[in-house]
Amino acid sequence: CSPGSSPPRCSVRRAIGSPAMGRTMRRMGGPLPLLLSLGVALCAATCTLRTAFITTQSVPTSPPLIARSARKATGDELVPPKRPASSYMSWLNDNRESIVEKLGTNSVTLVAKEAGQQWKKLSAAKKKPYEAAWVKAKAKYAKDLEDFKAAGGVILKPEKRTRVKRVKRDPNMPKRPLSSYMLWLQDNRASIVKSMPAGHKVTDVMREAGAQWSKLTAAKKKKYEKAAADAKAKYLEEMEEYKAES
C-alpha cells in the first residue's frame, strides 16, 4: 500500500476490484467471493489506520526555533552594571576641550598633567556638584549590582596577565651598529629641534628629520653610508669572536 498518496493506492484492492477478477469469482461461486470481499475490507481499514498514524507522528519544528529567537530578541541575558565615573573624570569630560585649546595640543600626557593641576586648584564649591553626582551614581551602582547578583549574575574577575621575563642582555655582547640615517640624525638633531615651533612633539621632529634625509643629496649621504658600512663590518667580526668564546 501507498498511504501517502491521495487517495491511498492499494495493490490488493486494485487487483481484486479489476473486472477480470470479478468474472472469475462469479464463475467459482461458493464462499470464496465472500472471503475475498472480507479481505478487501480488512485491507482498506488497515490502510486508513496507517495513514492516520503517520499523519499524527509529524513533528513540528518551527515553534521551538521561534521561541529561542524570541528569547534572544527580548535580551534576557544578564549584563553587569557599569562602574560610575569619578568626580574628577566627570569634571575632566566637561573641561577637556578648554584644556586642549589652552595647551594647543591634544597630547594625552600634557592634557592629563594640566587637568590634574587645575583639579587641585579647584575650590570645594566648584568640586561639590561633581562629588555629589558621584555619590549618587555610586549608590545606584551598588543597588544595581545587588539586583544583578540576586538575579543570578556573576562578576568575573579579570585574568591576571603573566609578565614575560626579559632575558638580560650580556654586557660583553657587541652592540649593533647605527644605520647611515641614525648617524646623520645624531649630527643634525639639535638643529632640527631648534627649527621646530614651541609645543612640538617627538613625532614632529622625526617627521621633519625623515623629510630632510630624503632630500639629502647622494654626495652628502655617502659619508654616513661609508661610516655605517665600516661599523657593520666591525660588528660582524666582533660577533664572530663573541660566539667563538661563548
trRosetta pair geometry for C-beta under 8 A, 3 or more apart (Angstrom, degrees):
i j d omega theta_ij theta_ji phi_ij phi_ji
1 8 6.3 15 -177 169 104 115
1 9 7.0 166 -156 89 56 55
1 10 4.8 -10 -109 -107 91 76
1 11 7.2 -130 -74 10 46 77
1 12 7.8 -38 -66 13 89 99
1 43 7.5 173 -69 -179 126 95
1 46 7.5 -179 -14 104 160 101
1 47 4.8 -149 -159 -104 153 106
1 50 7.1 114 95 60 139 149
2 5 4.8 40 118 0 110 114
2 8 6.3 178 84 -159 59 71
2 9 4.5 13 46 52 109 97
2 10 7.8 -148 26 -68 65 43
3 8 4.8 -12 -121 -119 47 125
3 47 5.6 -180 -90 -167 96 79
3 50 4.9 -144 -56 102 159 104
3 51 3.9 -155 -175 -78 117 84
3 54 6.4 138 102 17 131 141
4 8 7.8 99 33 -110 26 82
4 51 7.7 178 -69 -120 33 89
4 54 7.3 -78 -79 113 80 157
5 8 5.8 124 67 -116 83 37
5 9 5.2 17 59 -7 146 95
8 47 4.9 163 123 166 153 126
8 48 7.6 -151 18 -76 149 52
8 51 6.0 -112 -66 -64 135 135
9 14 7.1 6 -172 -43 82 131
10 13 4.2 54 90 19 118 107
10 14 6.3 169 87 -15 60 87
10 43 5.8 125 -175 147 145 118
10 44 7.1 -112 -8 -89 167 60
10 47 5.6 -88 -76 -64 122 152
11 14 5.6 -56 -143 39 31 114
11 15 6.3 31 158 -21 66 106
12 15 6.1 -60 -153 35 27 107
12 16 6.3 13 158 -9 66 110
12 39 7.2 -111 165 142 131 105
12 40 7.0 -171 127 -107 102 64
12 43 4.9 -129 79 -131 138 165
13 16 5.9 -59 -139 44 32 102
13 17 5.5 20 166 -11 69 118
13 40 5.4 98 -109 -145 83 95
13 43 5.9 -167 -49 98 95 133
13 44 6.5 73 -75 -68 141 90
14 17 6.2 -62 -134 45 21 103
14 18 6.9 43 156 -50 57 93
15 18 6.1 -39 -163 -5 30 115
15 21 6.4 97 151 -48 63 151
16 21 5.4 -136 -149 127 35 157
16 36 5.8 177 -144 172 129 111
16 39 7.3 167 -75 88 161 110
16 40 5.3 -132 84 -78 151 116
17 21 7.2 38 35 62 10 127
17 22 7.6 19 -163 -52 34 105
17 40 7.3 106 -53 -130 93 142
18 21 4.9 89 62 9 86 102
18 22 7.1 -149 95 -9 45 87
19 22 5.5 -56 -149 34 35 115
19 23 6.6 33 156 -18 68 101
20 23 6.1 -54 -154 34 32 107
20 24 6.6 31 149 -20 65 106
21 24 5.5 -53 -149 35 37 114
21 25 6.5 35 155 -19 68 103
22 25 6.0 -54 -149 35 31 107
22 26 6.6 30 154 -18 64 106
23 26 5.8 -57 -151 36 33 111
23 27 6.6 31 154 -18 66 105
24 27 6.0 -58 -153 35 32 108
24 28 6.4 27 153 -19 66 108
25 28 5.7 -56 -145 36 34 110
25 32 6.6 -150 -138 107 85 100
25 33 4.3 104 177 -96 119 99
25 36 6.4 -111 -106 44 136 150
26 29 7.4 26 178 -63 34 64
26 33 7.5 58 -72 -81 43 143
28 32 5.4 -40 122 59 135 140
28 33 7.1 158 75 -43 107 90
29 32 7.8 76 93 36 27 101
29 33 7.5 -41 -137 -8 19 117
30 33 7.6 134 75 7 56 84
31 34 5.2 -58 -165 40 62 116
31 35 6.0 63 141 -25 85 102
32 35 5.7 -56 -148 36 34 111
32 36 6.3 32 157 -18 68 106
33 36 5.7 -56 -147 38 33 110
33 37 6.3 36 154 -23 66 105
34 37 5.6 -53 -150 33 32 113
34 38 6.6 32 152 -18 64 103
35 38 5.7 -53 -152 35 33 111
35 39 6.5 37 149 -22 64 104
36 39 5.4 -50 -151 33 36 116
36 40 6.6 39 151 -21 65 100
37 40 5.7 -50 -152 32 34 112
37 41 6.6 33 151 -17 64 104
38 41 5.7 -54 -150 37 35 112
38 42 6.3 35 153 -20 67 107
39 42 5.7 -55 -146 37 31 111
39 43 6.3 33 155 -20 65 106
40 43 5.7 -55 -148 36 30 112
40 44 6.4 32 154 -21 65 105
41 44 5.8 -54 -150 34 31 112
41 45 6.5 30 153 -18 65 105
42 45 5.8 -54 -149 35 32 110
42 46 6.4 33 152 -21 65 106
43 46 5.7 -54 -149 34 31 112
43 47 6.5 31 155 -19 65 104
44 47 5.9 -54 -150 35 31 110
44 48 6.5 31 153 -20 64 107
45 48 5.8 -56 -151 35 32 112
45 49 6.4 29 155 -16 66 107
46 49 6.0 -58 -149 38 30 108
46 50 6.2 28 155 -19 66 109
47 50 5.8 -58 -147 37 30 111
47 51 6.4 32 156 -21 65 105
48 51 5.9 -55 -151 33 29 111
48 52 6.6 26 154 -16 64 107
49 52 5.8 -57 -150 37 32 110
49 53 6.3 33 153 -22 66 107
50 53 5.7 -54 -148 34 32 113
50 54 6.5 30 157 -17 65 105
51 54 6.1 -57 -149 36 30 107
51 55 6.4 30 154 -21 64 109
52 55 5.8 -57 -149 34 31 114
52 56 6.5 23 158 -14 66 108
53 56 6.2 -62 -150 38 28 104
53 57 6.5 24 155 -21 64 112
54 57 5.9 -63 -150 34 31 111
54 58 7.8 54 152 -45 60 83
55 58 6.5 -33 -172 -10 38 110
60 63 5.9 47 124 6 121 103
61 64 6.8 -63 -167 39 47 102
61 65 6.6 37 149 -15 76 115
62 65 5.9 -71 -154 42 36 109
62 66 6.0 32 158 -21 75 110
63 66 5.7 -59 -144 37 31 110
63 67 6.2 31 159 -22 67 106
64 67 5.6 -56 -148 35 33 113
64 68 6.4 32 156 -20 67 103
65 68 5.9 -53 -149 33 32 109
65 69 6.5 26 156 -13 65 106
66 69 6.0 -58 -148 40 31 107
66 70 6.2 33 153 -23 65 108
67 70 5.6 -56 -148 35 30 113
67 71 6.6 33 154 -22 64 102
68 71 5.8 -52 -154 30 33 111
68 72 6.7 28 152 -14 64 104
69 72 5.7 -54 -151 38 36 110
69 73 6.2 35 152 -22 68 108
70 73 5.6 -55 -144 37 32 111
70 74 6.3 29 159 -19 66 107
71 74 6.1 -58 -148 35 28 106
71 76 5.5 -38 -175 7 83 134
72 75 7.8 36 170 -68 36 37
72 76 7.8 -77 -93 23 25 94
78 148 6.3 125 -178 -154 115 83
78 151 5.9 166 -107 106 130 120
78 152 6.6 -167 -34 80 156 83
78 153 4.2 -145 147 -86 144 102
80 145 7.3 29 -162 -117 88 75
80 148 5.5 88 -121 -175 60 158
80 153 6.0 151 -82 172 79 137
80 155 6.0 98 -115 -100 148 79
81 141 5.6 178 123 -143 134 70
81 144 3.8 84 -61 118 154 129
81 145 5.6 -101 38 -66 120 68
81 148 6.1 -139 -11 -37 91 141
82 141 7.7 -86 88 -120 44 110
83 141 6.2 61 -129 -151 44 151
84 134 6.4 158 122 -144 127 63
84 137 3.5 129 -127 136 158 122
84 138 5.7 -112 41 -68 134 56
84 140 7.5 89 -55 63 132 99
84 141 5.3 -126 -18 -42 100 135
85 89 4.1 -118 -179 92 106 125
85 90 5.2 135 105 -57 118 79
85 93 7.4 28 148 -19 165 133
85 134 7.5 -96 95 -108 58 94
85 137 7.6 -5 42 112 60 162
86 89 4.8 93 52 9 78 101
86 90 7.1 -140 94 -5 40 86
86 134 6.0 26 -160 -126 39 139
87 90 5.8 -54 -149 36 32 112
87 91 6.5 32 153 -18 64 106
87 127 6.7 62 153 -173 134 87
87 130 4.0 109 -162 133 88 99
87 131 4.5 4 -104 -82 154 55
87 133 7.2 130 -109 61 80 88
87 134 4.3 -83 -60 -24 82 143
88 91 5.7 -57 -152 37 32 110
88 92 6.2 33 151 -22 66 107
88 119 5.6 34 -134 -145 99 153
88 130 7.6 106 -58 144 24 141
89 92 5.4 -50 -143 35 34 114
89 93 6.5 41 155 -24 64 100
90 93 5.9 -49 -152 29 31 113
90 94 7.0 23 152 -12 61 106
90 130 4.9 172 82 -145 119 102
90 133 6.3 -169 166 89 173 132
90 134 6.7 -147 -1 -66 138 95
91 94 5.9 -64 -157 39 35 107
91 95 6.1 -5 159 9 71 118
91 119 6.4 124 94 -108 144 103
91 122 7.5 -44 -166 -74 157 173
91 127 7.5 -38 -70 -121 146 66
91 130 4.9 -23 -55 -97 96 162
92 95 6.2 -77 -135 54 29 89
92 96 5.7 54 165 -62 71 92
92 115 5.3 44 -117 -167 104 143
92 119 7.7 -32 -65 -67 89 126
93 96 6.3 -18 -130 -12 23 115
95 98 5.3 -56 -164 43 68 111
95 99 5.9 70 140 -26 85 103
95 115 7.2 142 96 -125 111 97
95 118 7.3 -139 135 111 150 149
96 99 5.8 -62 -152 37 32 111
96 100 6.3 32 154 -20 68 106
96 111 6.8 39 -150 -178 83 130
96 115 7.4 -11 -101 -89 66 134
97 100 5.7 -54 -148 35 32 112
97 101 6.4 31 154 -18 65 105
98 101 5.7 -52 -147 37 34 112
98 102 6.3 36 153 -22 65 106
99 102 5.6 -54 -149 35 32 113
99 103 6.3 18 158 -8 66 109
99 111 5.6 104 121 -147 123 84
99 114 5.4 154 -162 103 113 125
99 115 5.7 -14 -112 -72 167 85
99 118 7.2 -126 -96 1 115 151
100 103 6.1 -63 -144 44 28 101
100 104 8.0 139 164 -41 54 9
100 105 7.3 -120 -154 82 70 33
100 106 5.5 20 -140 -97 119 68
100 111 6.1 -5 -80 -105 75 122
101 104 7.4 27 -176 -71 29 48
102 114 7.3 178 87 173 122 153
103 107 7.5 -107 136 38 142 94
103 110 5.6 141 -166 136 152 122
103 111 6.6 -132 21 -84 157 68
103 114 6.0 -138 -64 -23 124 162
103 199 7.3 150 165 -137 75 131
104 199 5.5 28 89 157 115 171
105 110 5.8 36 86 67 122 149
105 111 7.7 -139 97 -50 79 89
105 199 5.4 -160 -42 174 125 114
105 201 7.4 143 -148 -55 133 103
106 111 6.9 -3 -162 -43 38 133
107 110 4.0 60 81 19 116 108
107 111 6.2 170 82 -12 57 86
107 201 6.6 169 -84 -94 121 116
108 111 6.0 -60 -142 41 26 108
108 112 6.1 25 160 -19 64 111
109 112 6.0 -59 -147 37 24 109
109 113 6.4 24 156 -19 62 109
110 113 5.7 -55 -147 36 31 112
110 114 6.3 25 158 -13 66 108
111 114 6.0 -58 -146 41 29 107
111 115 6.0 30 156 -21 65 111
112 115 5.7 -54 -141 38 28 112
112 116 6.4 32 157 -22 63 105
113 116 5.9 -55 -151 32 27 111
113 117 6.7 25 153 -15 62 106
114 117 5.8 -56 -152 36 34 111
114 118 6.4 30 153 -16 67 107
115 118 5.8 -56 -146 39 32 109
115 119 6.2 34 155 -22 66 107
116 119 5.8 -54 -144 34 30 111
116 120 6.6 31 156 -20 63 104
117 120 5.9 -55 -152 32 31 111
117 121 6.6 18 155 -9 64 109
118 121 5.9 -64 -149 44 33 104
118 122 6.4 53 149 -47 66 96
119 122 5.5 -35 -151 3 34 122
122 126 5.1 -111 -178 83 99 121
122 127 5.4 116 119 -58 117 95
123 126 4.9 88 61 11 83 100
123 127 7.0 -152 97 -5 42 90
124 127 5.6 -59 -144 41 34 111
124 128 6.3 56 153 -49 65 94
125 128 5.7 -34 -154 0 30 121
126 129 7.6 -46 -174 20 37 98
127 130 5.9 -72 -166 47 51 107
127 131 5.7 45 145 -22 85 113
128 131 5.8 -61 -141 40 30 109
128 132 6.1 29 162 -20 68 108
129 132 5.8 -55 -144 37 29 110
129 133 6.3 28 157 -18 64 107
130 133 5.8 -53 -146 37 31 111
130 134 6.4 33 153 -22 63 106
131 134 5.6 -53 -149 34 32 113
131 135 6.5 35 153 -21 65 102
132 135 5.8 -50 -149 33 33 111
132 136 6.5 31 153 -16 64 106
133 136 5.8 -56 -150 39 32 111
133 137 6.2 29 154 -17 66 109
134 137 5.7 -56 -143 40 31 108
134 138 6.1 36 155 -25 65 107
135 138 5.7 -53 -146 33 28 114
135 139 6.6 29 155 -19 62 104
136 139 5.9 -54 -152 33 30 110
136 140 6.6 27 152 -15 64 107
137 140 5.7 -55 -149 39 34 112
137 141 6.2 39 151 -24 66 105
138 141 5.6 -52 -148 33 31 114
138 142 6.5 34 153 -21 64 102
139 142 5.8 -51 -150 32 32 112
139 143 6.6 29 152 -15 64 105
140 143 5.8 -56 -150 38 34 110
140 144 6.2 31 154 -17 68 108
141 144 5.7 -56 -144 40 30 110
141 145 6.1 34 155 -24 65 107
142 145 5.7 -54 -148 34 28 114
142 146 6.7 29 153 -19 62 103
143 146 5.8 -54 -152 34 33 110
143 147 6.5 30 152 -15 65 106
144 147 5.7 -54 -148 39 34 112
144 148 6.2 40 151 -25 65 106
145 148 5.5 -51 -147 33 32 116
145 149 6.5 28 155 -15 65 104
145 155 7.7 10 -155 -61 104 131
146 149 5.9 -55 -148 38 32 107
146 150 6.2 32 153 -20 66 108
147 150 5.6 -54 -142 38 31 112
147 151 6.3 28 157 -17 64 108
148 151 6.1 -61 -151 37 26 107
148 153 4.0 -47 164 47 83 150
148 155 8.0 78 114 -57 127 91
149 152 7.9 142 -179 9 31 6
149 153 5.6 -85 -84 66 34 87
149 154 7.7 81 -120 -88 72 36
149 155 7.5 -37 -83 -18 99 98
169 173 6.3 -104 177 41 89 130
170 173 4.3 96 76 -23 100 105
170 246 8.0 -15 -148 -95 173 145
172 242 6.8 161 130 -131 93 108
173 242 6.0 91 -124 -168 58 154
174 235 5.6 162 138 -147 133 71
174 238 3.9 109 -77 115 150 126
174 239 5.5 -102 41 -65 130 69
174 242 6.0 -137 -9 -32 96 144
175 235 7.6 -87 86 -120 47 111
176 235 6.5 66 -134 -156 40 150
177 228 6.6 146 133 -152 122 63
177 231 3.6 145 -145 134 145 113
177 232 5.2 -125 48 -73 141 57
177 234 7.4 100 -65 62 135 95
177 235 4.9 -126 -23 -39 106 139
178 182 4.0 -121 -173 90 108 125
178 183 5.2 137 108 -56 123 79
178 186 7.6 27 160 -26 168 129
178 228 6.7 -97 97 -112 65 92
178 231 6.9 0 42 107 66 162
179 182 4.8 94 52 9 76 101
179 183 7.1 -136 96 -5 40 87
179 228 5.7 26 -165 -135 34 141
180 183 5.7 -53 -149 35 33 113
180 184 6.5 33 153 -18 64 106
180 221 6.6 61 155 -173 134 88
180 224 4.1 110 -164 127 84 98
180 225 4.4 2 -105 -84 149 54
180 227 7.2 125 -113 61 75 86
180 228 4.1 -92 -63 -14 73 146
181 184 5.7 -57 -152 37 31 111
181 185 6.3 33 150 -23 66 107
181 213 5.6 37 -134 -149 98 154
181 224 7.5 107 -58 140 22 142
182 185 5.4 -49 -143 34 35 115
182 186 6.7 46 154 -27 63 96
183 186 5.9 -46 -156 23 32 114
183 187 7.3 21 151 -9 60 104
183 224 4.6 168 85 -149 119 101
183 227 5.6 162 -169 92 167 129
183 228 6.0 -139 -7 -64 138 94
184 187 6.0 -64 -160 39 36 106
184 188 6.1 -5 158 11 72 119
184 213 6.3 123 96 -110 145 104
184 216 7.4 -59 -161 -64 156 173
184 221 7.4 -37 -71 -121 144 67
184 224 4.7 -29 -55 -92 93 163
185 188 6.1 -78 -134 55 30 89
185 189 5.4 53 168 -61 74 97
185 209 5.6 43 -116 -170 104 140
185 213 7.7 -32 -65 -68 88 127
186 189 6.4 -20 -125 -7 19 114
188 191 5.5 -59 -163 44 64 110
188 192 5.9 66 141 -27 85 104
188 209 7.2 142 99 -129 111 96
188 212 7.2 -142 141 111 149 147
189 192 5.7 -60 -150 36 32 111
189 193 6.3 32 156 -21 68 106
189 205 7.4 46 -153 174 83 125
189 209 7.1 -5 -103 -96 68 135
190 193 5.9 -55 -150 34 30 111
190 194 6.6 30 154 -19 63 105
191 194 5.7 -53 -150 34 34 113
191 195 6.6 30 154 -18 65 107
192 195 5.9 -61 -153 37 33 109
192 196 6.8 39 150 -33 65 102
192 205 5.8 107 124 -154 117 85
192 208 5.5 156 -165 105 114 121
192 209 5.5 4 -129 -76 170 85
192 212 7.0 -129 -98 4 118 151
193 196 5.8 -50 -155 18 35 116
193 200 8.0 -171 -146 73 64 137
193 205 6.0 2 -88 -116 74 127
195 208 7.5 -174 88 169 116 154
196 200 4.1 -39 157 -16 127 167
196 204 6.0 113 -142 121 132 121
196 205 6.2 -62 -55 -84 153 78
196 208 6.8 -148 -82 -2 102 160
197 200 5.8 126 66 -53 63 103
200 204 4.4 -111 -171 71 101 147
200 205 6.6 106 135 -47 126 82
201 204 4.8 110 56 -3 72 99
201 205 7.5 -133 101 -1 47 83
202 205 5.7 -52 -158 33 40 112
202 206 6.4 34 149 -15 69 106
203 206 5.7 -54 -146 40 36 110
203 207 6.2 40 153 -24 67 105
204 207 5.7 -53 -147 34 30 113
204 208 6.4 27 156 -15 64 107
205 208 5.9 -58 -149 39 29 108
205 209 6.2 29 153 -20 65 109
206 209 5.6 -52 -142 37 32 113
206 210 6.3 35 156 -21 64 104
207 210 5.9 -54 -151 34 29 111
207 211 6.6 29 152 -19 62 106
208 211 5.7 -54 -150 35 33 112
208 212 6.4 30 154 -16 66 105
209 212 5.9 -56 -148 38 32 108
209 213 6.2 32 154 -21 66 107
210 213 5.7 -53 -143 36 31 111
210 214 6.4 30 158 -19 64 106
211 214 6.0 -56 -150 34 29 110
211 215 6.7 17 155 -10 62 110
212 215 5.9 -65 -151 42 33 105
212 216 6.6 52 148 -47 65 95
213 216 5.5 -35 -153 2 36 121
216 220 5.0 -112 -178 84 99 122
216 221 5.4 117 118 -58 118 95
217 220 4.9 89 60 11 82 100
217 221 7.0 -152 96 -5 42 90
218 221 5.5 -59 -143 41 34 111
218 222 6.4 55 154 -47 66 94
219 222 5.8 -36 -155 3 30 119
220 223 7.0 -43 -175 16 39 108
221 224 5.9 -68 -164 45 52 104
221 225 5.6 49 145 -24 84 112
222 225 5.7 -59 -141 39 30 112
222 226 6.2 31 161 -20 67 106
223 226 6.2 -59 -154 33 23 107
223 227 6.6 19 152 -15 61 109
224 227 5.6 -54 -146 38 34 112
224 228 6.2 36 154 -21 66 106
225 228 5.7 -53 -146 37 30 112
225 229 6.4 32 153 -20 64 105
226 229 5.7 -53 -147 35 32 111
226 230 6.4 30 155 -17 65 105
227 230 5.9 -54 -148 37 31 110
227 231 6.3 30 154 -18 64 109
228 231 5.7 -56 -146 38 30 111
228 232 6.3 32 155 -22 64 106
229 232 5.7 -54 -148 34 30 112
229 233 6.5 32 154 -19 64 104
230 233 5.8 -53 -150 34 32 111
230 234 6.5 30 153 -16 64 107
231 234 5.7 -55 -149 39 32 111
231 235 6.3 37 151 -24 65 106
232 235 5.5 -51 -147 33 33 115
232 236 6.5 33 155 -20 65 102
233 236 5.9 -53 -151 32 31 110
233 237 6.7 30 152 -17 63 105
234 237 5.8 -55 -153 36 34 112
234 238 6.3 30 153 -16 67 108
235 238 5.8 -58 -147 40 31 109
235 239 6.2 34 153 -23 66 107
236 239 5.6 -52 -146 34 31 114
236 240 6.7 36 154 -21 63 101
237 240 5.9 -52 -154 31 32 111
237 241 6.7 27 151 -13 64 105
238 241 5.7 -55 -151 39 35 110
238 242 6.2 39 150 -23 67 107
239 242 5.4 -52 -143 36 33 114
239 243 6.3 32 158 -18 66 104
240 243 6.0 -54 -146 37 29 108
240 244 6.4 29 154 -20 63 108
241 244 5.7 -55 -147 35 31 112
241 245 6.4 26 156 -16 65 107
242 245 6.0 -59 -150 37 29 106
242 246 6.2 11 160 -5 66 113
243 246 6.1 -64 -138 47 29 100
